[in-house]
Amino acid sequence: MGQPKFVITNGSRGTTNAWHFYCALVFVVTVLCGSLVVALVAP
């Protein structure tokens, strides 16, 4: 019974890492796009 629980935990950990990576990527893109918009709007 311990083996499946370990596999599920390991899979969840990988999913969490991927989710954090995706959130960080979206955050960076948002900041870059926001800076680009500010640079275009400001003379």
ROMAR-62612 format. One record per residue (C-alpha): x, y, z; residue in one letter; chain; residue number from 1. Coordinates in steps of 0.1 Angstrom, whole numbers, plus 5000, padded with zeros to 4 digits. Layout:
BEGIN
<rec><X>X</X><Y>Y</Y><Z>Z</Z><aa>A</aa><ch>A</ch><i>NUM</i></rec>
...
! end
This chain:
BEGIN
<rec><X>5000</X><Y>5000</Y><Z>5000</Z><aa>M</aa><ch>A</ch><i>1</i></rec>
<rec><X>5029</X><Y>5023</Y><Z>5007</Z><aa>G</aa><ch>A</ch><i>2</i></rec>
<rec><X>5042</X><Y>5021</Y><Z>4971</Z><aa>Q</aa><ch>A</ch><i>3</i></rec>
<rec><X>5012</X><Y>5037</Y><Z>4953</Z><aa>P</aa><ch>A</ch><i>4</i></rec>
<rec><X>5011</X><Y>5065</Y><Z>4979</Z><aa>K</aa><ch>A</ch><i>5</i></rec>
<rec><X>5048</X><Y>5073</Y><Z>4971</Z><aa>F</aa><ch>A</ch><i>6</i></rec>
<rec><X>5041</X><Y>5073</Y><Z>4934</Z><aa>V</aa><ch>A</ch><i>7</i></rec>
<rec><X>5012</X><Y>5097</Y><Z>4939</Z><aa>I</aa><ch>A</ch><i>8</i></rec>
<rec><X>5032</X><Y>5120</Y><Z>4961</Z><aa>T</aa><ch>A</ch><i>9</i></rec>
<rec><X>5061</X><Y>5120</Y><Z>4936</Z><aa>N</aa><ch>A</ch><i>10</i></rec>
<rec><X>5037</X><Y>5129</Y><Z>4908</Z><aa>G</aa><ch>A</ch><i>11</i></rec>
<rec><X>5021</X><Y>5156</Y><Z>4928</Z><aa>S</aa><ch>A</ch><i>12</i></rec>
<rec><X>5055</X><Y>5171</Y><Z>4936</Z><aa>R</aa><ch>A</ch><i>13</i></rec>
<rec><X>5063</X><Y>5172</Y><Z>4898</Z><aa>G</aa><ch>A</ch><i>14</i></rec>
<rec><X>5029</X><Y>5188</Y><Z>4891</Z><aa>T</aa><ch>A</ch><i>15</i></rec>
<rec><X>5035</X><Y>5214</Y><Z>4917</Z><aa>T</aa><ch>A</ch><i>16</i></rec>
<rec><X>5070</X><Y>5223</Y><Z>4903</Z><aa>N</aa><ch>A</ch><i>17</i></rec>
<rec><X>5055</X><Y>5226</Y><Z>4868</Z><aa>A</aa><ch>A</ch><i>18</i></rec>
<rec><X>5027</X><Y>5248</Y><Z>4882</Z><aa>W</aa><ch>A</ch><i>19</i></rec>
<rec><X>5052</X><Y>5271</Y><Z>4900</Z><aa>H</aa><ch>A</ch><i>20</i></rec>
<rec><X>5073</X><Y>5273</Y><Z>4868</Z><aa>F</aa><ch>A</ch><i>21</i></rec>
<rec><X>5043</X><Y>5282</Y><Z>4847</Z><aa>Y</aa><ch>A</ch><i>22</i></rec>
<rec><X>5032</X><Y>5309</Y><Z>4872</Z><aa>C</aa><ch>A</ch><i>23</i></rec>
<rec><X>5067</X><Y>5323</Y><Z>4873</Z><aa>A</aa><ch>A</ch><i>24</i></rec>
<rec><X>5069</X><Y>5323</Y><Z>4835</Z><aa>L</aa><ch>A</ch><i>25</i></rec>
<rec><X>5035</X><Y>5341</Y><Z>4832</Z><aa>V</aa><ch>A</ch><i>26</i></rec>
<rec><X>5047</X><Y>5366</Y><Z>4858</Z><aa>F</aa><ch>A</ch><i>27</i></rec>
<rec><X>5079</X><Y>5374</Y><Z>4839</Z><aa>V</aa><ch>A</ch><i>28</i></rec>
<rec><X>5060</X><Y>5378</Y><Z>4806</Z><aa>V</aa><ch>A</ch><i>29</i></rec>
<rec><X>5034</X><Y>5400</Y><Z>4823</Z><aa>T</aa><ch>A</ch><i>30</i></rec>
<rec><X>5061</X><Y>5423</Y><Z>4838</Z><aa>V</aa><ch>A</ch><i>31</i></rec>
<rec><X>5080</X><Y>5425</Y><Z>4805</Z><aa>L</aa><ch>A</ch><i>32</i></rec>
<rec><X>5048</X><Y>5433</Y><Z>4785</Z><aa>C</aa><ch>A</ch><i>33</i></rec>
<rec><X>5038</X><Y>5459</Y><Z>4812</Z><aa>G</aa><ch>A</ch><i>34</i></rec>
<rec><X>5072</X><Y>5475</Y><Z>4809</Z><aa>S</aa><ch>A</ch><i>35</i></rec>
<rec><X>5069</X><Y>5475</Y><Z>4771</Z><aa>L</aa><ch>A</ch><i>36</i></rec>
<rec><X>5035</X><Y>5492</Y><Z>4773</Z><aa>V</aa><ch>A</ch><i>37</i></rec>
<rec><X>5047</X><Y>5518</Y><Z>4797</Z><aa>V</aa><ch>A</ch><i>38</i></rec>
<rec><X>5077</X><Y>5525</Y><Z>4774</Z><aa>A</aa><ch>A</ch><i>39</i></rec>
<rec><X>5054</X><Y>5529</Y><Z>4744</Z><aa>L</aa><ch>A</ch><i>40</i></rec>
<rec><X>5029</X><Y>5551</Y><Z>4762</Z><aa>V</aa><ch>A</ch><i>41</i></rec>
<rec><X>5054</X><Y>5573</Y><Z>4780</Z><aa>A</aa><ch>A</ch><i>42</i></rec>
<rec><X>5071</X><Y>5598</Y><Z>4755</Z><aa>P</aa><ch>A</ch><i>43</i></rec>
! end
